[in-house]
Amino acid sequence: MIPFNFQYSKPQTIQEAVRQFYEYNRENKKAFYFSGGTELITLGRLNLVYADAVIDLKGIHEYSSIFFYENYLVIGGGATLTAIEEANVFPLLGKTASEIADRTSRNKITIGGNICGQIFYREAILPLLISDCLLGISEAGGIVYQPIHKIFNKQIHLKEGEFIFSILIDKMYVTMPFVSIKRRKQWDVGYPLVTVAAIKKENLIRMAVSGVCPFPFRSLEMEKALNEKGLPVEERVETALRSMPGPVLSDVEGSAEYRLFVLKNTMIDAIGELEGERGV
Amino acid sequence: MKNELDYIGKSVIRKDALDKVTGEAKYTNDFQEAGTLHANLLISPYAHANIVSIDFSEVWKIPGIKAVLGDEPYPLVGEEIKDRSPIAYKRVRYHGEPVAVVVAETPIIAKRGVDAIKVSYEPLPVVNSPREAFQQDAPLLHEDMESYEKQERVYPIPNTNIANLNKIRKGNIEQGFMESDVVAEFTISFHPSDHAAMETRCAIAEIRPDGTVIFTTSSQAPFALKKLMKWYFGIEPGRVIVKTPIVGGAYGGKASIQLEVIAYLASKATGGRPVKLFNTREEDMITSPVHIGLDATVKLGATRDGMLKAAEIQYLFDGGAYSDKAVDISRAGAVDCTGPYRIDHVWCNCYCMYTNHPYASAYRGYGHSEVLFAFERTMDVLAEKLSMDPLDLRYKNAILPGDTTPTQVLLDSSRVGNLPLCIKRLKELMKWGEGQINEMDGGKIRVKGACCIWKTSTFDPDATSGVILTFNPDGSINLMSGVVEIGTGTKTVLAQILAERMKIDINMIHVKMLVDTQTVPEHWKTVGSRGTFMAGRAVLAAANDAIRQLKDRAACILRAPAEDLQVGYGKVYVADNPDFSIDIKDLAYGYTFPNGNTIGGQIIVSGNYTIPHMTYIDPETGKGDPGPEWTVGAQGMEVELDTRNYTYKILKAYSVIDIGKVLNEKAALGQVMGAMSMGIAFGGRETFVFDDYGRVLNPQLRTYRPLHYGEQPEYIIEFVETPHLAAPYGARGAGEHGLLGMPAALGNCLSSALGVQLNKLPLVPEQLWRISNEVNQ
């Protein structure tokens, strides 16, 4: 039960959506873009989200599409996690997305919503961070493409009125060796203690992590340590762990010290899988 | 033709199946009546605090608000001790406790009203576990305990946090330990958790102009509500009507009376209008009563060759902020305070403690899975000390006819099932002889663990169950029983019992699912795996009466003595000459002669059953006869553990249970499997996580996770059939027993795997890692 009323509009173009946003703004109405709607429902009922108006983006042409265009795999911000999993055009993303929430929720949760949402795990961003994707950001003038690393630091930083319209991933990443591991408090359901997504590009490992800090991250320092090929894997991982980009979470899922234990093992497993037994 | 009408043991499809699989089944909140008002709760964010001030002025500014309740000394309530204000007054004692109630025209207005209440609290020191509560200098939750009204046979200790103490004194404990060569002592603990039924609780109350109070409620105890309204508000039971539609999972959580009282007060505040109160998931988890927690120490003495001699036990149940059902749960825990073994010397103090946790309701197994985790873990500790196979130790001490229980009930083979046979079959199914531990590749090990279970149900000695049967003009029969259909399929089994006895097509039996206390006879409470036994006996009594009436009526028409007649296959017929017969449909509504003369009318019969010879237990020794029979069983688990990262997967879970007689095979398997699944989640994942201030950090299904489909192991279930002679066709209770040993079996399994003695639930990998690496919390 959402305890507040809100206006709803479903524009058909980017321009219309942005215009609508500014119009609500002028009227002093708190507006937000709305895609799958899961956060509005689940956090709204707890008074953790409030809106006077929501702008549903799903009416915009190609906002929910997944297709290849020239050198890129293009994924619309409105593509649901289920659609991404089933299309399976980027297996690393498909696998990572398939472990988020549960099937019923994934049928609604969109990739744009997952990576911009309030629930901080935002695991769908991990494959995007290690594939250096471009984000197509909608603003008044149209779509502007920006490298993800310019927009993302702990979270996606957009200016007011902007939204992620599309994600462009260079085709070469789609077929690279990858690993995606989610470790939970217990068994197969729940938030991650640790989620690790990694690929091997030109013999170098790239890795992004969620669940350990209150934000997902990719750390170049960590990657540097992980790629010190001359050293034993355990030592490489231990060095990498000295470059944690923030405090380690301690919450109902697990304590900080246990998370570090799990992270260490998960990193070792990921490297083992990408480099094989011999560590090459 | 004969075989087709044999229903006992057959997997008859449930009478409620079509309604449920089509989504058309109606639960309490699905009943929408025009003019109903809606209540919403403000709940306490603190586990223990004084309410310094509460301001409703902003609430009244919202259009559509009809009443605001709170900051008022309402009559105290509680199942055995009246220690709880239905809406907190001046003080809150648990996180989630109702502080105020807003009644409005719509649920949304009510919620907005709640959001507009301003409360200021003054936090108080928190009692965060039953062991803390037990300390001499612990803060007191109920300073005025002596002034509380209570039922007989409750033993609170004023100026402590002890709401109840039950003592078991059997034999001579000193002598028992003198006869022992080996002693094993072990301490366990776990926090309260939730039932997580799919349907959150809901109650609707209205007061008619003549003072009659009408409830519709998702309850396991509609008849108990009638009696409690008398104790709480002086309303005569005849003036209270309770309706209970089918219930979407209960597991004991709906055996407590809580929302009904609040809805009644809300209705009273609005001139008797119907008021609906429907829990959110969060409220259902912490505001409404929860699954009890336990701290326990068990000390066992045995001879060198493994004969149990003594059990000295302290149970500290975490009853939470109010005693409610926890008093009786701790009593049930005392009655079966040991595992199912012959032990001549038993000493047990079983305490129901007040803490600043959400208070407890029943939970499937009623104290037994909790007690068995403590006891059966200690049995494995003892087996290790004795260097003995843990199942051999159990087999050697298995309780038998001729032995006595902790409350000194002398057993025979009707009152207790065949435990040695259950253990023997478990060993065979698990291939126990091939060894408990098996090393696999990649640092993984496969390990087996097992335990034994038993349970009786400690009902009030005067608990009764009634059934009414009425006939339809087509010869079919309506079956009305006060058993609530909580998902167990009991009413279908009752139809089977009736069909078998009357030799009638099961499709000719119409079961009334809705309980209405004004028109449906009482079944004491739908708890404790007793529906089939008690209501089944009532069905048989009613069926016998129906058969007698049909025969009497047919006798004059068939011109044969009634004792020569048989009833079956839709007819009354002469036993040695079946050609002389008359259809039941021509009799059951009165028989009409060709000229119009009619004799008799609709046949309406009833039956009733009360368990005989039940007694209260003695306050000093526990001696008494509290339950009719004990279902026993042996359970096991096979787990694959990754020794490097402490994650594990349960591969197989086993139950061999003596259920007396299988009445509906699929239903029985479903009950045992469902119970095992709950037990696995209780053992392996489910718990409330409390912070230092006693607040529940995970009152949501996002972070509190029952077992999900796909996470379950392979279930291997086998039944042993040793009849309980008093029960219909010999069946024993089986609704709860699949759960009872799962936490202990999992604990035993993982303890063997890791070579450490695990003592806390749930057994999440972090706990295994901590204890194996001696990392303190």
Interface residues (C-beta under 8 A of the other chain):
Chain A: M1 P3 R45 N47 D102 R183 K185 Q186 W187 D188 V189 G190 Y191 D251 V252 E253 G254 S255 E257 Y258 F261 V262 N265
Chain B: P107 I108 K111 R112 D115 T280 R644 N645 T647 K649 G684 R685 V689 L697 N698 R702 T703 R705 L707 H708 G710 E711 P762 V764 P765 E766 W769 R770 V775 Q777
